[in-house]
Amino acid sequence: MLCHDYKLKRLKDVCAKYGSSNIRAECLVIFGSLIPDISTDELIEEFAMETLLDYLARARSNRTKAIEGTYRPE
């Protein structure tokens, strides 16, 4: 799964390059490649998408920093 927060343009870029019939995206942005020689992980890397687990780790880290008073927005 991917975090779609601020990333919908990247998903559109994948569809524009490879065709929307080769990509599966649901409301939760469950993302999977149907392209024979390109894996889902390769698309995630190529288009710099953030997985849900990475997003949650970043959000937890930012929350901890905010509580400590050390958070600086990117």
Biopython code that builds the backbone (N, CA, C, O; Angstrom):
import numpy as np
from Bio.PDB.StructureBuilder import StructureBuilder

atoms = [
    (1, "MET", "N", (0.836, -1.175, 0.000)),
    (1, "MET", "CA", (0.000, 0.000, 0.000)),
    (1, "MET", "C", (0.880, 1.236, 0.000)),
    (1, "MET", "O", (2.010, 1.222, 0.487)),
    (2, "LEU", "N", (0.340, 2.292, -0.552)),
    (2, "LEU", "CA", (1.050, 3.565, -0.615)),
    (2, "LEU", "C", (0.290, 4.623, 0.164)),
    (2, "LEU", "O", (-0.929, 4.554, 0.318)),
    (3, "CYS", "N", (1.026, 5.586, 0.643)),
    (3, "CYS", "CA", (0.391, 6.774, 1.205)),
    (3, "CYS", "C", (0.140, 7.729, 0.043)),
    (3, "CYS", "O", (1.070, 8.074, -0.685)),
    (4, "HIS", "N", (-1.107, 8.160, -0.137)),
    (4, "HIS", "CA", (-1.413, 9.045, -1.252)),
    (4, "HIS", "C", (-1.258, 10.514, -0.895)),
    (4, "HIS", "O", (-1.401, 11.378, -1.760)),
    (5, "ASP", "N", (-0.968, 10.810, 0.369)),
    (5, "ASP", "CA", (-0.841, 12.179, 0.840)),
    (5, "ASP", "C", (0.176, 12.944, -0.007)),
    (5, "ASP", "O", (1.366, 12.630, 0.028)),
    (6, "TYR", "N", (-0.268, 13.922, -0.752)),
    (6, "TYR", "CA", (0.567, 14.758, -1.614)),
    (6, "TYR", "C", (1.266, 13.967, -2.718)),
    (6, "TYR", "O", (2.246, 14.454, -3.282)),
    (7, "LYS", "N", (0.798, 12.771, -3.043)),
    (7, "LYS", "CA", (1.477, 11.930, -4.021)),
    (7, "LYS", "C", (0.604, 11.567, -5.218)),
    (7, "LYS", "O", (1.037, 10.787, -6.066)),
    (8, "LEU", "N", (-0.604, 12.103, -5.317)),
    (8, "LEU", "CA", (-1.495, 11.707, -6.404)),
    (8, "LEU", "C", (-0.931, 12.063, -7.771)),
    (8, "LEU", "O", (-1.174, 11.340, -8.738)),
    (9, "LYS", "N", (-0.180, 13.166, -7.875)),
    (9, "LYS", "CA", (0.423, 13.511, -9.156)),
    (9, "LYS", "C", (1.396, 12.423, -9.594)),
    (9, "LYS", "O", (1.473, 12.103, -10.781)),
    (10, "ARG", "N", (2.135, 11.855, -8.655)),
    (10, "ARG", "CA", (3.083, 10.802, -9.005)),
    (10, "ARG", "C", (2.340, 9.570, -9.520)),
    (10, "ARG", "O", (2.796, 8.913, -10.455)),
    (11, "LEU", "N", (1.203, 9.261, -8.913)),
    (11, "LEU", "CA", (0.397, 8.135, -9.390)),
    (11, "LEU", "C", (-0.108, 8.417, -10.801)),
    (11, "LEU", "O", (-0.120, 7.523, -11.647)),
    (12, "LYS", "N", (-0.525, 9.654, -11.057)),
    (12, "LYS", "CA", (-0.953, 10.037, -12.397)),
    (12, "LYS", "C", (0.205, 9.930, -13.382)),
    (12, "LYS", "O", (0.005, 9.542, -14.534)),
    (13, "ASP", "N", (1.422, 10.272, -12.938)),
    (13, "ASP", "CA", (2.600, 10.163, -13.799)),
    (13, "ASP", "C", (2.867, 8.709, -14.189)),
    (13, "ASP", "O", (3.228, 8.429, -15.332)),
    (14, "VAL", "N", (2.690, 7.785, -13.245)),
    (14, "VAL", "CA", (2.866, 6.357, -13.545)),
    (14, "VAL", "C", (1.855, 5.943, -14.622)),
    (14, "VAL", "O", (2.215, 5.292, -15.604)),
    (15, "CYS", "N", (0.597, 6.324, -14.429)),
    (15, "CYS", "CA", (-0.455, 5.967, -15.391)),
    (15, "CYS", "C", (-0.187, 6.592, -16.756)),
    (15, "CYS", "O", (-0.425, 5.961, -17.785)),
    (16, "ALA", "N", (0.308, 7.831, -16.770)),
    (16, "ALA", "CA", (0.597, 8.496, -18.037)),
    (16, "ALA", "C", (1.716, 7.783, -18.785)),
    (16, "ALA", "O", (1.664, 7.647, -20.007)),
    (17, "LYS", "N", (2.718, 7.332, -18.055)),
    (17, "LYS", "CA", (3.854, 6.681, -18.708)),
    (17, "LYS", "C", (3.547, 5.246, -19.125)),
    (17, "LYS", "O", (3.940, 4.822, -20.212)),
    (18, "TYR", "N", (2.846, 4.488, -18.269)),
    (18, "TYR", "CA", (2.651, 3.059, -18.516)),
    (18, "TYR", "C", (1.214, 2.669, -18.873)),
    (18, "TYR", "O", (0.942, 1.511, -19.193)),
    (19, "GLY", "N", (0.304, 3.631, -18.819)),
    (19, "GLY", "CA", (-1.087, 3.343, -19.145)),
    (19, "GLY", "C", (-1.866, 2.903, -17.923)),
    (19, "GLY", "O", (-1.405, 2.061, -17.153)),
    (20, "SER", "N", (-3.041, 3.471, -17.750)),
    (20, "SER", "CA", (-3.827, 3.183, -16.549)),
    (20, "SER", "C", (-4.338, 1.748, -16.521)),
    (20, "SER", "O", (-4.689, 1.247, -15.453)),
    (21, "SER", "N", (-4.389, 1.080, -17.659)),
    (21, "SER", "CA", (-4.858, -0.306, -17.663)),
    (21, "SER", "C", (-3.811, -1.262, -17.085)),
    (21, "SER", "O", (-4.109, -2.430, -16.834)),
    (22, "ASN", "N", (-2.589, -0.772, -16.876)),
    (22, "ASN", "CA", (-1.515, -1.586, -16.308)),
    (22, "ASN", "C", (-1.313, -1.328, -14.817)),
    (22, "ASN", "O", (-0.427, -1.919, -14.200)),
    (23, "ILE", "N", (-2.121, -0.459, -14.242)),
    (23, "ILE", "CA", (-1.976, -0.059, -12.842)),
    (23, "ILE", "C", (-3.298, -0.296, -12.128)),
    (23, "ILE", "O", (-4.366, -0.037, -12.682)),
    (24, "ARG", "N", (-3.221, -0.784, -10.911)),
    (24, "ARG", "CA", (-4.428, -0.991, -10.110)),
    (24, "ARG", "C", (-4.323, -0.099, -8.882)),
    (24, "ARG", "O", (-3.384, -0.231, -8.098)),
    (25, "ALA", "N", (-5.277, 0.805, -8.710)),
    (25, "ALA", "CA", (-5.293, 1.689, -7.548)),
    (25, "ALA", "C", (-6.711, 1.743, -6.998)),
    (25, "ALA", "O", (-7.659, 1.972, -7.749)),
    (26, "GLU", "N", (-6.862, 1.539, -5.716)),
    (26, "GLU", "CA", (-8.150, 1.600, -5.045)),
    (26, "GLU", "C", (-8.171, 2.846, -4.163)),
    (26, "GLU", "O", (-7.193, 3.592, -4.117)),
    (27, "CYS", "N", (-9.259, 3.067, -3.480)),
    (27, "CYS", "CA", (-9.369, 4.225, -2.601)),
    (27, "CYS", "C", (-8.234, 4.269, -1.586)),
    (27, "CYS", "O", (-7.741, 5.346, -1.249)),
    (28, "LEU", "N", (-7.827, 3.125, -1.108)),
    (28, "LEU", "CA", (-6.715, 3.064, -0.160)),
    (28, "LEU", "C", (-5.371, 3.187, -0.860)),
    (28, "LEU", "O", (-4.325, 3.166, -0.210)),
    (29, "VAL", "N", (-5.394, 3.311, -2.147)),
    (29, "VAL", "CA", (-4.220, 3.309, -3.005)),
    (29, "VAL", "C", (-3.432, 2.026, -2.794)),
    (29, "VAL", "O", (-2.265, 2.032, -2.402)),
    (30, "ILE", "N", (-4.117, 0.938, -3.070)),
    (30, "ILE", "CA", (-3.442, -0.356, -3.149)),
    (30, "ILE", "C", (-2.897, -0.398, -4.563)),
    (30, "ILE", "O", (-3.655, -0.425, -5.533)),
    (31, "PHE", "N", (-1.599, -0.403, -4.669)),
    (31, "PHE", "CA", (-0.914, -0.170, -5.932)),
    (31, "PHE", "C", (-0.215, -1.443, -6.371)),
    (31, "PHE", "O", (0.522, -2.051, -5.594)),
    (32, "GLY", "N", (-0.439, -1.845, -7.599)),
    (32, "GLY", "CA", (0.232, -3.032, -8.100)),
    (32, "GLY", "C", (0.501, -2.931, -9.583)),
    (32, "GLY", "O", (-0.356, -2.489, -10.348)),
    (33, "SER", "N", (1.687, -3.337, -9.993)),
    (33, "SER", "CA", (2.059, -3.315, -11.398)),
    (33, "SER", "C", (1.532, -4.559, -12.093)),
    (33, "SER", "O", (1.657, -5.671, -11.580)),
    (34, "LEU", "N", (0.946, -4.363, -13.255)),
    (34, "LEU", "CA", (0.551, -5.464, -14.120)),
    (34, "LEU", "C", (1.433, -5.493, -15.366)),
    (34, "LEU", "O", (1.137, -6.192, -16.336)),
    (35, "ILE", "N", (2.518, -4.724, -15.324)),
    (35, "ILE", "CA", (3.461, -4.641, -16.425)),
    (35, "ILE", "C", (4.390, -5.847, -16.322)),
    (35, "ILE", "O", (5.015, -6.043, -15.279)),
    (36, "PRO", "N", (4.497, -6.654, -17.362)),
    (36, "PRO", "CA", (5.237, -7.920, -17.259)),
    (36, "PRO", "C", (6.663, -7.814, -16.708)),
    (36, "PRO", "O", (7.062, -8.648, -15.895)),
    (37, "ASP", "N", (7.423, -6.832, -17.122)),
    (37, "ASP", "CA", (8.833, -6.775, -16.724)),
    (37, "ASP", "C", (9.159, -5.675, -15.716)),
    (37, "ASP", "O", (10.329, -5.368, -15.487)),
    (38, "ILE", "N", (8.137, -5.089, -15.120)),
    (38, "ILE", "CA", (8.370, -4.014, -14.149)),
    (38, "ILE", "C", (7.585, -4.329, -12.883)),
    (38, "ILE", "O", (6.362, -4.465, -12.915)),
    (39, "SER", "N", (8.299, -4.444, -11.772)),
    (39, "SER", "CA", (7.645, -4.793, -10.508)),
    (39, "SER", "C", (7.033, -3.562, -9.856)),
    (39, "SER", "O", (7.355, -2.426, -10.203)),
    (40, "THR", "N", (6.163, -3.810, -8.924)),
    (40, "THR", "CA", (5.574, -2.732, -8.138)),
    (40, "THR", "C", (6.657, -1.947, -7.424)),
    (40, "THR", "O", (6.633, -0.717, -7.424)),
    (41, "ASP", "N", (7.618, -2.652, -6.809)),
    (41, "ASP", "CA", (8.714, -1.977, -6.105)),
    (41, "ASP", "C", (9.519, -1.078, -7.039)),
    (41, "ASP", "O", (9.951, 0.005, -6.645)),
    (42, "GLU", "N", (9.719, -1.524, -8.267)),
    (42, "GLU", "CA", (10.458, -0.700, -9.228)),
    (42, "GLU", "C", (9.698, 0.583, -9.559)),
    (42, "GLU", "O", (10.305, 1.647, -9.681)),
    (43, "LEU", "N", (8.384, 0.491, -9.703)),
    (43, "LEU", "CA", (7.579, 1.693, -9.962)),
    (43, "LEU", "C", (7.591, 2.632, -8.761)),
    (43, "LEU", "O", (7.683, 3.849, -8.921)),
    (44, "ILE", "N", (7.501, 2.070, -7.572)),
    (44, "ILE", "CA", (7.539, 2.891, -6.360)),
    (44, "ILE", "C", (8.855, 3.658, -6.295)),
    (44, "ILE", "O", (8.874, 4.846, -5.970)),
    (45, "GLU", "N", (9.942, 2.982, -6.603)),
    (45, "GLU", "CA", (11.249, 3.644, -6.585)),
    (45, "GLU", "C", (11.369, 4.676, -7.704)),
    (45, "GLU", "O", (11.813, 5.799, -7.464)),
    (46, "GLU", "N", (10.977, 4.306, -8.924)),
    (46, "GLU", "CA", (11.114, 5.208, -10.071)),
    (46, "GLU", "C", (10.352, 6.516, -9.864)),
    (46, "GLU", "O", (10.826, 7.584, -10.251)),
    (47, "PHE", "N", (9.172, 6.429, -9.254)),
    (47, "PHE", "CA", (8.333, 7.617, -9.097)),
    (47, "PHE", "C", (8.367, 8.183, -7.684)),
    (47, "PHE", "O", (7.543, 9.028, -7.333)),
    (48, "ALA", "N", (9.321, 7.720, -6.867)),
    (48, "ALA", "CA", (9.555, 8.243, -5.515)),
    (48, "ALA", "C", (8.267, 8.284, -4.694)),
    (48, "ALA", "O", (7.955, 9.292, -4.060)),
    (49, "MET", "N", (7.523, 7.173, -4.716)),
    (49, "MET", "CA", (6.301, 7.090, -3.926)),
    (49, "MET", "C", (6.633, 6.606, -2.522)),
    (49, "MET", "O", (7.675, 5.990, -2.300)),
    (50, "GLU", "N", (5.762, 6.882, -1.597)),
    (50, "GLU", "CA", (5.966, 6.534, -0.189)),
    (50, "GLU", "C", (4.968, 5.447, 0.200)),
    (50, "GLU", "O", (3.759, 5.611, 0.036)),
    (51, "THR", "N", (5.483, 4.345, 0.713)),
    (51, "THR", "CA", (4.581, 3.283, 1.159)),
    (51, "THR", "C", (3.869, 3.714, 2.429)),
    (51, "THR", "O", (4.303, 4.634, 3.123)),
    (52, "LEU", "N", (2.781, 3.041, 2.718)),
    (52, "LEU", "CA", (2.032, 3.359, 3.927)),
    (52, "LEU", "C", (2.895, 3.156, 5.174)),
    (52, "LEU", "O", (2.855, 3.972, 6.095)),
    (53, "LEU", "N", (3.667, 2.082, 5.207)),
    (53, "LEU", "CA", (4.526, 1.845, 6.370)),
    (53, "LEU", "C", (5.574, 2.936, 6.531)),
    (53, "LEU", "O", (5.846, 3.367, 7.652)),
    (54, "ASP", "N", (6.167, 3.390, 5.430)),
    (54, "ASP", "CA", (7.135, 4.493, 5.503)),
    (54, "ASP", "C", (6.466, 5.785, 5.958)),
    (54, "ASP", "O", (7.021, 6.537, 6.758)),
    (55, "TYR", "N", (5.261, 6.033, 5.435)),
    (55, "TYR", "CA", (4.515, 7.224, 5.849)),
    (55, "TYR", "C", (4.223, 7.196, 7.347)),
    (55, "TYR", "O", (4.420, 8.195, 8.039)),
    (56, "LEU", "N", (3.757, 6.056, 7.846)),
    (56, "LEU", "CA", (3.439, 5.958, 9.274)),
    (56, "LEU", "C", (4.684, 6.143, 10.126)),
    (56, "LEU", "O", (4.619, 6.788, 11.172)),
    (57, "ALA", "N", (5.814, 5.594, 9.705)),
    (57, "ALA", "CA", (7.073, 5.773, 10.451)),
    (57, "ALA", "C", (7.470, 7.247, 10.469)),
    (57, "ALA", "O", (7.891, 7.765, 11.503)),
    (58, "ARG", "N", (7.338, 7.920, 9.335)),
    (58, "ARG", "CA", (7.675, 9.344, 9.263)),
    (58, "ARG", "C", (6.728, 10.161, 10.133)),
    (58, "ARG", "O", (7.161, 11.075, 10.835)),
    (59, "ALA", "N", (5.436, 9.836, 10.091)),
    (59, "ALA", "CA", (4.455, 10.564, 10.898)),
    (59, "ALA", "C", (4.732, 10.387, 12.394)),
    (59, "ALA", "O", (4.653, 11.344, 13.163)),
    (60, "ARG", "N", (5.057, 9.151, 12.799)),
    (60, "ARG", "CA", (5.383, 8.915, 14.210)),
    (60, "ARG", "C", (6.633, 9.681, 14.626)),
    (60, "ARG", "O", (6.680, 10.262, 15.710)),
    (61, "SER", "N", (7.633, 9.680, 13.772)),
    (61, "SER", "CA", (8.863, 10.411, 14.068)),
    (61, "SER", "C", (8.592, 11.916, 14.191)),
    (61, "SER", "O", (9.082, 12.569, 15.112)),
    (62, "ASN", "N", (7.809, 12.454, 13.254)),
    (62, "ASN", "CA", (7.474, 13.883, 13.315)),
    (62, "ASN", "C", (6.648, 14.209, 14.550)),
    (62, "ASN", "O", (6.819, 15.274, 15.144)),
    (63, "ARG", "N", (5.758, 13.311, 14.941)),
    (63, "ARG", "CA", (4.959, 13.526, 16.148)),
    (63, "ARG", "C", (5.859, 13.563, 17.377)),
    (63, "ARG", "O", (5.709, 14.431, 18.236)),
    (64, "THR", "N", (6.781, 12.631, 17.457)),
    (64, "THR", "CA", (7.710, 12.606, 18.586)),
    (64, "THR", "C", (8.518, 13.900, 18.643)),
    (64, "THR", "O", (8.688, 14.484, 19.714)),
    (65, "LYS", "N", (9.016, 14.344, 17.491)),
    (65, "LYS", "CA", (9.771, 15.588, 17.430)),
    (65, "LYS", "C", (8.913, 16.776, 17.851)),
    (65, "LYS", "O", (9.393, 17.677, 18.539)),
    (66, "ALA", "N", (7.640, 16.780, 17.439)),
    (66, "ALA", "CA", (6.735, 17.878, 17.809)),
    (66, "ALA", "C", (6.521, 17.904, 19.311)),
    (66, "ALA", "O", (6.505, 18.977, 19.915)),
    (67, "ILE", "N", (6.357, 16.741, 19.920)),
    (67, "ILE", "CA", (6.181, 16.664, 21.372)),
    (67, "ILE", "C", (7.430, 17.166, 22.088)),
    (67, "ILE", "O", (7.340, 17.840, 23.114)),
    (68, "GLU", "N", (8.598, 16.830, 21.536)),
    (68, "GLU", "CA", (9.873, 17.253, 22.128)),
    (68, "GLU", "C", (10.211, 18.710, 21.820)),
    (68, "GLU", "O", (11.130, 19.275, 22.412)),
    (69, "GLY", "N", (9.470, 19.315, 20.894)),
    (69, "GLY", "CA", (9.730, 20.696, 20.507)),
    (69, "GLY", "C", (10.867, 20.837, 19.512)),
    (69, "GLY", "O", (11.426, 21.923, 19.356)),
    (70, "THR", "N", (11.215, 19.747, 18.837)),
    (70, "THR", "CA", (12.333, 19.787, 17.884)),
    (70, "THR", "C", (11.884, 19.634, 16.424)),
    (70, "THR", "O", (12.719, 19.588, 15.521)),
    (71, "TYR", "N", (10.588, 19.557, 16.197)),
    (71, "TYR", "CA", (10.080, 19.346, 14.831)),
    (71, "TYR", "C", (10.299, 20.587, 13.980)),
    (71, "TYR", "O", (9.981, 21.701, 14.395)),
    (72, "ARG", "N", (10.839, 20.389, 12.799)),
    (72, "ARG", "CA", (11.011, 21.452, 11.815)),
    (72, "ARG", "C", (10.403, 20.970, 10.503)),
    (72, "ARG", "O", (10.896, 20.006, 9.917)),
    (73, "PRO", "N", (9.325, 21.632, 10.025)),
    (73, "PRO", "CA", (8.690, 21.197, 8.779)),
    (73, "PRO", "C", (9.691, 21.203, 7.629)),
    (73, "PRO", "O", (10.596, 22.036, 7.567)),
    (74, "GLU", "N", (9.500, 20.248, 6.722)),
    (74, "GLU", "CA", (10.402, 20.145, 5.561)),
    (74, "GLU", "C", (10.145, 21.226, 4.569)),
    (74, "GLU", "O", (10.813, 21.288, 3.536)),
]
sb = StructureBuilder()
sb.init_structure("model")
sb.init_model(0)
sb.init_chain("A")
sb.init_seg("    ")
for serial, (resi, resn, name, xyz) in enumerate(atoms, 1):
    if name == "N":
        sb.init_residue(resn, " ", resi, " ")
    sb.init_atom(name, np.array(xyz, "f"), 0.0, 1.0, " ", f" {name:<3s}", serial, name[0])
structure = sb.get_structure()
